[in-house]
Amino acid sequence: MRSDTFNFEVPPDLIAQTPAAKRDESRLMVVRRQAGTIEHLTFKDLPGLLNAGDLLVMNNTRVKPCRLHCSKEGTGGHVELFILRHLEGSDYEA
C-alpha cells in the first residue's frame, strides 16, 4: 500500500487547532459503504455504532505541542513557528 494514496486537500478552517472541550463531542464521520451514505456524528455515538464481533482499530498518534505564536514588540507583527526537531543544546530546526 502506498502512503500517497491517503494524501488529500483539507480546507485549513476544517483542521482542529485544539481538542474539543468535551472529548466525546469530537466529530465522527460514519461511512456506510453498502448503503452509500455518510453521517456526521460525534464520538459519544460510537458505542451505538458497534456490533458484536466488530474490530475497532485505535490510532494513538498525537500532534506534538511544537507551535509557537510570537509577536514583535513595537510593530505588533506576528509570526507562527513550528518546531520540527531538536538538533543539540538549545538549537532546533523550525
mmCIF file of the C-alpha atoms, coordinates in Angstrom:
data_MODEL
# 
_entry.id   MODEL 
# 
loop_
_atom_site.group_PDB 
_atom_site.id 
_atom_site.type_symbol 
_atom_site.label_atom_id 
_atom_site.label_alt_id 
_atom_site.label_comp_id 
_atom_site.label_asym_id 
_atom_site.label_entity_id 
_atom_site.label_seq_id 
_atom_site.pdbx_PDB_ins_code 
_atom_site.Cartn_x 
_atom_site.Cartn_y 
_atom_site.Cartn_z 
_atom_site.occupancy 
_atom_site.B_iso_or_equiv 
_atom_site.pdbx_formal_charge 
_atom_site.auth_seq_id 
_atom_site.auth_comp_id 
_atom_site.auth_asym_id 
_atom_site.auth_atom_id 
_atom_site.pdbx_PDB_model_num 
ATOM 1  C CA . MET A 1 1  ? 0.000   0.000  0.000  1.00 0.00 ? 1  MET A CA 1 
ATOM 2  C CA . ARG A 1 2  ? 1.321   3.425  -0.895 1.00 0.00 ? 2  ARG A CA 1 
ATOM 3  C CA . SER A 1 3  ? 1.048   6.204  1.675  1.00 0.00 ? 3  SER A CA 1 
ATOM 4  C CA . ASP A 1 4  ? 0.378   8.814  -1.038 1.00 0.00 ? 4  ASP A CA 1 
ATOM 5  C CA . THR A 1 5  ? -2.994  7.119  -1.524 1.00 0.00 ? 5  THR A CA 1 
ATOM 6  C CA . PHE A 1 6  ? -4.050  8.948  1.638  1.00 0.00 ? 6  PHE A CA 1 
ATOM 7  C CA . ASN A 1 7  ? -2.952  12.434 0.513  1.00 0.00 ? 7  ASN A CA 1 
ATOM 8  C CA . PHE A 1 8  ? -5.831  14.865 0.081  1.00 0.00 ? 8  PHE A CA 1 
ATOM 9  C CA . GLU A 1 9  ? -6.551  18.558 0.497  1.00 0.00 ? 9  GLU A CA 1 
ATOM 10 C CA . VAL A 1 10 ? -8.391  19.735 3.601  1.00 0.00 ? 10 VAL A CA 1 
ATOM 11 C CA . PRO A 1 11 ? -9.508  23.363 3.934  1.00 0.00 ? 11 PRO A CA 1 
ATOM 12 C CA . PRO A 1 12 ? -7.444  24.901 6.780  1.00 0.00 ? 12 PRO A CA 1 
ATOM 13 C CA . ASP A 1 13 ? -10.569 26.094 8.602  1.00 0.00 ? 13 ASP A CA 1 
ATOM 14 C CA . LEU A 1 14 ? -11.665 22.441 8.984  1.00 0.00 ? 14 LEU A CA 1 
ATOM 15 C CA . ILE A 1 15 ? -8.472  21.387 10.785 1.00 0.00 ? 15 ILE A CA 1 
ATOM 16 C CA . ALA A 1 16 ? -8.882  21.428 14.566 1.00 0.00 ? 16 ALA A CA 1 
ATOM 17 C CA . GLN A 1 17 ? -6.322  23.637 16.272 1.00 0.00 ? 17 GLN A CA 1 
ATOM 18 C CA . THR A 1 18 ? -7.239  22.499 19.779 1.00 0.00 ? 18 THR A CA 1 
ATOM 19 C CA . PRO A 1 19 ? -9.082  19.450 21.107 1.00 0.00 ? 19 PRO A CA 1 
ATOM 20 C CA . ALA A 1 20 ? -12.794 19.658 21.840 1.00 0.00 ? 20 ALA A CA 1 
ATOM 21 C CA . ALA A 1 21 ? -13.511 20.780 25.416 1.00 0.00 ? 21 ALA A CA 1 
ATOM 22 C CA . LYS A 1 22 ? -15.537 17.593 25.904 1.00 0.00 ? 22 LYS A CA 1 
ATOM 23 C CA . ARG A 1 23 ? -13.584 14.893 24.073 1.00 0.00 ? 23 ARG A CA 1 
ATOM 24 C CA . ASP A 1 24 ? -16.677 12.776 23.375 1.00 0.00 ? 24 ASP A CA 1 
ATOM 25 C CA . GLU A 1 25 ? -18.069 15.718 21.384 1.00 0.00 ? 25 GLU A CA 1 
ATOM 26 C CA . SER A 1 26 ? -15.296 15.405 18.782 1.00 0.00 ? 26 SER A CA 1 
ATOM 27 C CA . ARG A 1 27 ? -16.709 14.957 15.307 1.00 0.00 ? 27 ARG A CA 1 
ATOM 28 C CA . LEU A 1 28 ? -17.019 11.484 13.797 1.00 0.00 ? 28 LEU A CA 1 
ATOM 29 C CA . MET A 1 29 ? -17.729 10.747 10.140 1.00 0.00 ? 29 MET A CA 1 
ATOM 30 C CA . VAL A 1 30 ? -19.528 7.435  9.576  1.00 0.00 ? 30 VAL A CA 1 
ATOM 31 C CA . VAL A 1 31 ? -19.365 5.974  6.064  1.00 0.00 ? 31 VAL A CA 1 
ATOM 32 C CA . ARG A 1 32 ? -21.826 3.190  5.358  1.00 0.00 ? 32 ARG A CA 1 
ATOM 33 C CA . ARG A 1 33 ? -20.376 1.668  2.199  1.00 0.00 ? 33 ARG A CA 1 
ATOM 34 C CA . GLN A 1 34 ? -23.214 -0.716 1.404  1.00 0.00 ? 34 GLN A CA 1 
ATOM 35 C CA . ALA A 1 35 ? -25.854 1.982  1.805  1.00 0.00 ? 35 ALA A CA 1 
ATOM 36 C CA . GLY A 1 36 ? -23.670 4.611  0.127  1.00 0.00 ? 36 GLY A CA 1 
ATOM 37 C CA . THR A 1 37 ? -24.336 7.107  2.912  1.00 0.00 ? 37 THR A CA 1 
ATOM 38 C CA . ILE A 1 38 ? -22.247 9.392  5.091  1.00 0.00 ? 38 ILE A CA 1 
ATOM 39 C CA . GLU A 1 39 ? -23.325 10.546 8.553  1.00 0.00 ? 39 GLU A CA 1 
ATOM 40 C CA . HIS A 1 40 ? -21.748 13.234 10.707 1.00 0.00 ? 40 HIS A CA 1 
ATOM 41 C CA . LEU A 1 41 ? -21.969 12.205 14.363 1.00 0.00 ? 41 LEU A CA 1 
ATOM 42 C CA . THR A 1 42 ? -19.863 12.637 17.498 1.00 0.00 ? 42 THR A CA 1 
ATOM 43 C CA . PHE A 1 43 ? -17.673 10.125 19.304 1.00 0.00 ? 43 PHE A CA 1 
ATOM 44 C CA . LYS A 1 44 ? -20.232 9.750  22.078 1.00 0.00 ? 44 LYS A CA 1 
ATOM 45 C CA . ASP A 1 45 ? -22.355 7.969  19.409 1.00 0.00 ? 45 ASP A CA 1 
ATOM 46 C CA . LEU A 1 46 ? -19.648 5.337  18.802 1.00 0.00 ? 46 LEU A CA 1 
ATOM 47 C CA . PRO A 1 47 ? -20.932 2.606  21.179 1.00 0.00 ? 47 PRO A CA 1 
ATOM 48 C CA . GLY A 1 48 ? -24.267 2.544  19.341 1.00 0.00 ? 48 GLY A CA 1 
ATOM 49 C CA . LEU A 1 49 ? -22.485 2.015  16.019 1.00 0.00 ? 49 LEU A CA 1 
ATOM 50 C CA . LEU A 1 50 ? -20.563 -1.112 17.036 1.00 0.00 ? 50 LEU A CA 1 
ATOM 51 C CA . ASN A 1 51 ? -21.877 -4.653 16.801 1.00 0.00 ? 51 ASN A CA 1 
ATOM 52 C CA . ALA A 1 52 ? -20.631 -7.865 18.432 1.00 0.00 ? 52 ALA A CA 1 
ATOM 53 C CA . GLY A 1 53 ? -17.570 -9.077 16.548 1.00 0.00 ? 53 GLY A CA 1 
ATOM 54 C CA . ASP A 1 54 ? -16.667 -5.655 15.079 1.00 0.00 ? 54 ASP A CA 1 
ATOM 55 C CA . LEU A 1 55 ? -12.989 -4.733 15.016 1.00 0.00 ? 55 LEU A CA 1 
ATOM 56 C CA . LEU A 1 56 ? -12.111 -1.283 16.333 1.00 0.00 ? 56 LEU A CA 1 
ATOM 57 C CA . VAL A 1 57 ? -8.640  -0.051 15.327 1.00 0.00 ? 57 VAL A CA 1 
ATOM 58 C CA . MET A 1 58 ? -7.258  2.692  17.542 1.00 0.00 ? 58 MET A CA 1 
ATOM 59 C CA . ASN A 1 59 ? -4.819  5.353  16.354 1.00 0.00 ? 59 ASN A CA 1 
ATOM 60 C CA . ASN A 1 60 ? -2.933  6.814  19.296 1.00 0.00 ? 60 ASN A CA 1 
ATOM 61 C CA . THR A 1 61 ? -0.721  9.214  17.342 1.00 0.00 ? 61 THR A CA 1 
ATOM 62 C CA . ARG A 1 62 ? -0.511  12.699 18.736 1.00 0.00 ? 62 ARG A CA 1 
ATOM 63 C CA . VAL A 1 63 ? 0.427   16.113 17.460 1.00 0.00 ? 63 VAL A CA 1 
ATOM 64 C CA . LYS A 1 64 ? 3.472   17.418 19.274 1.00 0.00 ? 64 LYS A CA 1 
ATOM 65 C CA . PRO A 1 65 ? 2.893   20.730 21.048 1.00 0.00 ? 65 PRO A CA 1 
ATOM 66 C CA . CYS A 1 66 ? 5.564   22.497 18.990 1.00 0.00 ? 66 CYS A CA 1 
ATOM 67 C CA . ARG A 1 67 ? 3.723   25.528 17.616 1.00 0.00 ? 67 ARG A CA 1 
ATOM 68 C CA . LEU A 1 68 ? 4.830   28.928 18.838 1.00 0.00 ? 68 LEU A CA 1 
ATOM 69 C CA . HIS A 1 69 ? 2.834   32.122 18.246 1.00 0.00 ? 69 HIS A CA 1 
ATOM 70 C CA . CYS A 1 70 ? 5.089   35.159 18.529 1.00 0.00 ? 70 CYS A CA 1 
ATOM 71 C CA . SER A 1 71 ? 4.561   38.894 18.202 1.00 0.00 ? 71 SER A CA 1 
ATOM 72 C CA . LYS A 1 72 ? 7.107   41.661 17.831 1.00 0.00 ? 72 LYS A CA 1 
ATOM 73 C CA . GLU A 1 73 ? 7.129   44.436 20.402 1.00 0.00 ? 73 GLU A CA 1 
ATOM 74 C CA . GLY A 1 74 ? 6.521   47.850 18.932 1.00 0.00 ? 74 GLY A CA 1 
ATOM 75 C CA . THR A 1 75 ? 5.243   46.834 15.496 1.00 0.00 ? 75 THR A CA 1 
ATOM 76 C CA . GLY A 1 76 ? 2.886   44.097 16.649 1.00 0.00 ? 76 GLY A CA 1 
ATOM 77 C CA . GLY A 1 77 ? 3.999   41.881 13.765 1.00 0.00 ? 77 GLY A CA 1 
ATOM 78 C CA . HIS A 1 78 ? 3.034   38.222 14.153 1.00 0.00 ? 78 HIS A CA 1 
ATOM 79 C CA . VAL A 1 79 ? 4.817   35.023 13.219 1.00 0.00 ? 79 VAL A CA 1 
ATOM 80 C CA . GLU A 1 80 ? 3.987   31.376 13.803 1.00 0.00 ? 80 GLU A CA 1 
ATOM 81 C CA . LEU A 1 81 ? 6.835   28.874 14.246 1.00 0.00 ? 81 LEU A CA 1 
ATOM 82 C CA . PHE A 1 82 ? 6.711   25.097 14.022 1.00 0.00 ? 82 PHE A CA 1 
ATOM 83 C CA . ILE A 1 83 ? 9.489   23.278 15.844 1.00 0.00 ? 83 ILE A CA 1 
ATOM 84 C CA . LEU A 1 84 ? 10.373  20.285 13.677 1.00 0.00 ? 84 LEU A CA 1 
ATOM 85 C CA . ARG A 1 85 ? 13.141  18.670 15.691 1.00 0.00 ? 85 ARG A CA 1 
ATOM 86 C CA . HIS A 1 86 ? 15.747  19.223 18.379 1.00 0.00 ? 86 HIS A CA 1 
ATOM 87 C CA . LEU A 1 87 ? 19.269  19.468 16.975 1.00 0.00 ? 87 LEU A CA 1 
ATOM 88 C CA . GLU A 1 88 ? 21.513  19.877 20.030 1.00 0.00 ? 88 GLU A CA 1 
ATOM 89 C CA . GLY A 1 89 ? 21.767  22.076 23.094 1.00 0.00 ? 89 GLY A CA 1 
ATOM 90 C CA . SER A 1 90 ? 19.398  24.987 22.557 1.00 0.00 ? 90 SER A CA 1 
ATOM 91 C CA . ASP A 1 91 ? 19.293  24.557 18.746 1.00 0.00 ? 91 ASP A CA 1 
ATOM 92 C CA . TYR A 1 92 ? 16.134  23.450 16.969 1.00 0.00 ? 92 TYR A CA 1 
ATOM 93 C CA . GLU A 1 93 ? 15.046  23.084 13.369 1.00 0.00 ? 93 GLU A CA 1 
ATOM 94 C CA . ALA A 1 94 ? 11.936  25.206 12.771 1.00 0.00 ? 94 ALA A CA 1 
# 
